[in-house]
Amino acid sequence: MEITLYTAFWCPDCRTVKRFLATHNIPYKEIDIETTPGAAEDVIRATGKRAIPQLVIGGRWFQPYRPGKGFLYEEMAKLLGIDQR
């Protein structure tokens, strides 16, 4: 399963996603929207908004964070097949 994570250096929610993936030894490709030409536009084109972090998992876009709810630990674990027991 190929995972791409769209981030920015200033984004605290992006750091949370990276820690989650690292904790579970899940490899991913990181694309910083501030330093990668066209990356911010890719996010907007795919999601309709400039919101990060964004994950692309097997070609499907997923925002692992919801305003007011924070990082979606359970949804991410289920999506990535991580046993949370």
Secondary structure, DSSP 8 states (H G I E B T S, - for coil): --EEEEE-TT-HHHHHHHHHHHHTT---EEEETTTSTTHHHHHHHHHSS--S-EEEETTEEE--EETTTEE-HHHHHHHHT----
